[in-house]
Structures are given as structure tokens and as C-alpha cells.
């Protein structure tokens, strides 16, 4: 499909966690690939930074999901900011697991693992059944539900199984005070090019002022409106 309108370019920015913000940009432009040979060598490949501003061409299926994904991401910021006003532990952007995830997702350098509840697919259910069969052979009994596997009643009385799986997610990102108070637009620092960010369109890093060598600004020197602490 044709290139996206320039007005939608700002929506592609995703905020990075503190670790990815402060690490050398080379760490975000190199990916590892496994060579298909007997030695199974790991090949490190360099990828250039985001160039979507100079023109990007995307296939029809991916292009149709860009705008909804960007809108959902921004709505997530607005929802979490409003929710944090209720107070209490874990009710804020940087507290517990309630923070906005790093734009690099599972590739984040400060990633951690959490439990995620999903409905069983055929492969997961087959693994569970194999484990049950093995336990029965060994003389162990297992029935009902557990912490990791639960039965639920769906629409029409159908019984489904849900499982909890450990998945890798990115670290929580920083929230600025002016964003929390509503005096600044979400991700304005990334959209203006002051802070380093991640492009959700091409899955590459978007350099900040420090990365491109512009004096007077960097991803480490931009501060919030009422705080003297740097990012």
C-alpha cells in the first residue's frame, strides 16, 4: 500500500525503558541471527535506525493495523494516568506491573517474566494431556483445576480451559510529572526527537538528540516540568 500520511508519523513512537534509553545506541541497532549450519553460529547483524520519515512502504495487512495499534497505545497512556489518581499500591505508571511496557517488548534489555492468562489452544492442551498421562503412569492422581490451569464456563455453557504461561515483557517506562498532571501531551519528548524512542512500524530505534550529536539535548538531560532529576 502507499506510504502513510505524514500526519500519522508521530503515532509510531514507543517510549523506551531507562536501560534502553541509557545504553549505547549500537546495542539497539544490532540483532542476533542463528546461522543454519552444523556449527549453529550466532551471527550479529547491524540494522540502521528508523527511516520512516523519508518514506516507508508497508503491505496491505500490516498497513491496516498501524493506525488502530497506535491509537490503542495512546489510549493506554490516558487510561493509566486517570487510573493512577485513585492511589493505592500498584495504581500508577511506574508501580508494580501496572507500568507501560518498554517499546521493545520482549527484546527489552531489562525484560522480566510475568504470568499471563490465556485460553488453551490445541498445542497447549496436548502438552497438558501428556503431562497428565505421564503422571497417571507414575501412579500420581491429578483432577480439577490448579493455579496454572483452570476450567471456566463460556457462552452457552461450554467448558473451556485457561492456562497461565510465563511470558517475557519489557520493563516499565518513565512517566513525567507534566504528563501525569495533563499539562503536556503524552510522548511529546519522543515525537519532538528530544528522547530516543522505538518505531512500531519498522521495529527499529529512533535516535534522540544525543544520538545524532545535536548540542543542548539528550535522552539523559530532558527533565520533567517540576523535577530536577534527569531521565
PLY file of the C-alpha trace (Angstrom):
ply
format ascii 1.0
element vertex 231
property float x
property float y
property float z
element edge 230
property int vertex1
property int vertex2
end_header
0.00 0.00 0.00
1.10 3.61 -0.42
3.14 5.37 2.23
1.31 6.54 5.34
0.37 10.25 5.61
3.00 12.36 7.36
0.44 13.38 10.00
0.40 9.80 11.31
4.17 9.53 11.79
4.03 10.76 15.39
1.86 7.83 16.38
4.59 5.29 15.69
6.76 6.31 18.67
7.01 3.99 21.67
8.75 5.00 24.89
11.83 3.05 25.94
12.71 1.96 29.46
15.56 3.55 31.39
18.01 0.78 30.46
17.39 1.06 26.72
17.46 4.86 26.96
20.88 4.98 28.61
22.64 2.15 26.78
24.77 2.87 23.68
22.57 3.12 20.61
24.66 0.40 18.97
23.07 -2.05 21.41
19.68 -1.30 19.81
20.82 -1.46 16.19
22.36 -4.94 16.30
20.27 -8.12 16.15
21.35 -11.73 16.54
20.60 -14.36 13.91
21.35 -18.08 14.04
23.22 -19.42 11.04
21.75 -22.56 9.52
24.80 -24.80 9.59
26.33 -27.57 11.66
28.12 -25.12 13.95
24.89 -23.23 14.76
26.82 -19.98 14.98
25.21 -16.77 16.17
25.61 -14.00 13.63
25.22 -10.41 14.78
23.70 -8.17 12.12
23.66 -4.38 12.16
20.36 -2.69 11.32
20.11 1.03 10.59
17.87 3.25 12.67
14.30 4.17 11.68
13.89 5.90 8.33
10.09 6.03 8.17
10.14 9.84 7.88
11.85 9.58 4.50
9.23 7.20 3.15
8.01 3.78 4.15
6.10 1.19 2.14
4.04 -1.36 4.02
1.97 -4.29 2.82
-1.82 -4.07 2.97
-2.43 -6.37 6.00
0.21 -4.64 8.15
-0.80 -1.18 6.97
-4.39 -1.74 8.06
-3.30 -2.41 11.65
-0.90 0.51 12.10
-3.40 3.22 12.96
-5.53 1.07 15.35
-2.38 -0.09 17.16
-1.10 3.47 17.55
-4.49 4.66 18.81
-4.70 1.81 21.32
-1.23 2.60 22.63
-2.06 6.27 23.25
-5.38 5.36 24.88
-3.45 3.06 27.21
-1.39 6.01 28.39
-4.52 8.09 29.02
-6.26 5.25 30.87
-3.33 4.50 33.15
-2.85 8.16 34.02
-6.50 8.52 35.05
-6.43 5.23 36.93
-3.36 6.24 38.92
-5.29 9.13 40.54
-7.18 6.59 42.67
-3.98 5.87 44.56
-3.02 2.67 46.29
-0.21 0.21 45.66
0.23 -0.76 42.02
-2.09 2.01 40.80
0.35 4.01 38.76
2.51 4.01 35.66
5.70 3.06 37.43
4.39 0.83 40.20
4.31 -2.97 40.23
3.29 -4.43 36.87
0.97 -1.53 36.04
3.55 0.48 34.10
3.54 0.95 30.34
5.82 -1.67 28.81
9.07 -0.73 27.07
8.57 -0.26 23.34
10.97 -3.10 22.57
8.74 -5.61 24.33
10.40 -8.96 24.97
13.62 -7.66 23.37
13.98 -5.05 26.12
17.37 -5.24 27.84
15.66 -5.05 31.25
12.96 -7.63 30.45
11.26 -9.70 33.13
8.83 -12.61 33.17
5.19 -12.50 34.28
2.26 -14.89 34.27
-0.30 -14.27 31.52
-3.69 -15.97 31.42
-4.75 -17.27 28.01
-7.21 -19.79 26.65
-5.72 -23.17 25.82
-5.01 -23.83 22.19
-4.64 -27.29 20.72
-0.87 -27.47 21.30
-1.04 -26.33 24.92
-3.88 -28.71 25.66
-1.91 -31.58 24.12
1.06 -30.83 26.39
-1.20 -30.80 29.45
-2.75 -34.11 28.47
0.70 -35.65 28.01
1.71 -34.50 31.47
-1.47 -35.99 32.94
-0.89 -39.29 31.17
2.70 -39.43 32.44
1.54 -38.69 36.00
-1.06 -41.45 35.78
1.56 -43.97 34.66
3.76 -42.99 37.60
0.87 -43.54 39.98
0.03 -39.88 40.62
-3.51 -38.52 40.51
-4.50 -35.08 39.29
-8.03 -33.77 38.89
-9.89 -30.48 38.71
-8.09 -27.18 38.31
-4.87 -25.69 39.62
-3.11 -22.33 39.77
-1.76 -22.76 36.23
-4.81 -24.47 34.69
-8.42 -23.54 35.29
-11.74 -24.59 33.83
-14.25 -21.85 33.02
-17.81 -21.92 31.70
-18.13 -19.94 28.49
-21.07 -18.75 26.44
-23.72 -21.44 26.01
-22.38 -23.47 28.90
-19.29 -24.64 27.03
-16.44 -25.56 29.35
-13.07 -24.14 28.34
-9.64 -24.32 29.84
-7.43 -21.36 30.65
-3.77 -21.62 31.49
-1.23 -19.26 32.98
2.00 -19.07 31.00
5.21 -17.28 31.83
5.89 -14.68 29.15
8.71 -12.17 28.71
7.74 -8.49 28.82
9.66 -5.23 28.76
10.41 -3.11 31.80
8.08 -0.27 32.81
8.90 3.12 31.30
9.15 6.50 32.98
6.19 8.84 33.34
6.82 12.59 33.54
5.00 14.79 36.01
3.63 17.11 33.33
2.12 14.09 31.58
0.54 12.89 34.80
-0.92 16.34 35.51
-2.21 16.75 31.96
-0.10 19.82 31.14
1.85 18.05 28.39
0.92 15.66 25.63
1.93 12.03 26.03
5.23 11.14 24.31
5.85 14.76 23.27
9.58 14.34 24.01
9.82 11.33 21.72
7.72 12.90 18.99
9.86 16.05 19.05
13.03 14.00 18.76
14.41 15.02 22.16
14.39 11.50 23.61
15.29 8.22 21.98
12.27 6.06 21.13
11.25 2.90 19.30
9.36 2.80 16.00
6.43 0.39 16.00
6.23 0.48 12.20
9.69 -0.75 11.24
10.69 -2.13 14.68
13.85 -0.01 14.86
15.28 2.65 17.13
14.50 6.33 16.55
17.59 8.33 17.62
17.27 11.20 20.08
19.21 14.46 20.09
22.17 12.96 21.89
22.35 10.08 19.44
22.57 12.37 16.40
25.06 14.68 18.10
22.87 17.77 18.42
24.19 20.04 21.22
21.90 21.05 24.04
19.68 17.99 24.28
19.89 14.30 25.07
17.87 11.39 26.35
19.67 11.83 29.68
19.21 15.57 30.13
15.50 16.07 29.48
13.70 16.55 32.79
10.09 16.72 33.85
8.36 20.02 34.45
8.75 20.12 38.22
11.60 17.74 38.87
15.32 18.30 38.69
16.07 14.62 38.17
17.17 13.53 34.70
15.68 10.59 32.81
0 1
1 2
2 3
3 4
4 5
5 6
6 7
7 8
8 9
9 10
10 11
11 12
12 13
13 14
14 15
15 16
16 17
17 18
18 19
19 20
20 21
21 22
22 23
23 24
24 25
25 26
26 27
27 28
28 29
29 30
30 31
31 32
32 33
33 34
34 35
35 36
36 37
37 38
38 39
39 40
40 41
41 42
42 43
43 44
44 45
45 46
46 47
47 48
48 49
49 50
50 51
51 52
52 53
53 54
54 55
55 56
56 57
57 58
58 59
59 60
60 61
61 62
62 63
63 64
64 65
65 66
66 67
67 68
68 69
69 70
70 71
71 72
72 73
73 74
74 75
75 76
76 77
77 78
78 79
79 80
80 81
81 82
82 83
83 84
84 85
85 86
86 87
87 88
88 89
89 90
90 91
91 92
92 93
93 94
94 95
95 96
96 97
97 98
98 99
99 100
100 101
101 102
102 103
103 104
104 105
105 106
106 107
107 108
108 109
109 110
110 111
111 112
112 113
113 114
114 115
115 116
116 117
117 118
118 119
119 120
120 121
121 122
122 123
123 124
124 125
125 126
126 127
127 128
128 129
129 130
130 131
131 132
132 133
133 134
134 135
135 136
136 137
137 138
138 139
139 140
140 141
141 142
142 143
143 144
144 145
145 146
146 147
147 148
148 149
149 150
150 151
151 152
152 153
153 154
154 155
155 156
156 157
157 158
158 159
159 160
160 161
161 162
162 163
163 164
164 165
165 166
166 167
167 168
168 169
169 170
170 171
171 172
172 173
173 174
174 175
175 176
176 177
177 178
178 179
179 180
180 181
181 182
182 183
183 184
184 185
185 186
186 187
187 188
188 189
189 190
190 191
191 192
192 193
193 194
194 195
195 196
196 197
197 198
198 199
199 200
200 201
201 202
202 203
203 204
204 205
205 206
206 207
207 208
208 209
209 210
210 211
211 212
212 213
213 214
214 215
215 216
216 217
217 218
218 219
219 220
220 221
221 222
222 223
223 224
224 225
225 226
226 227
227 228
228 229
229 230
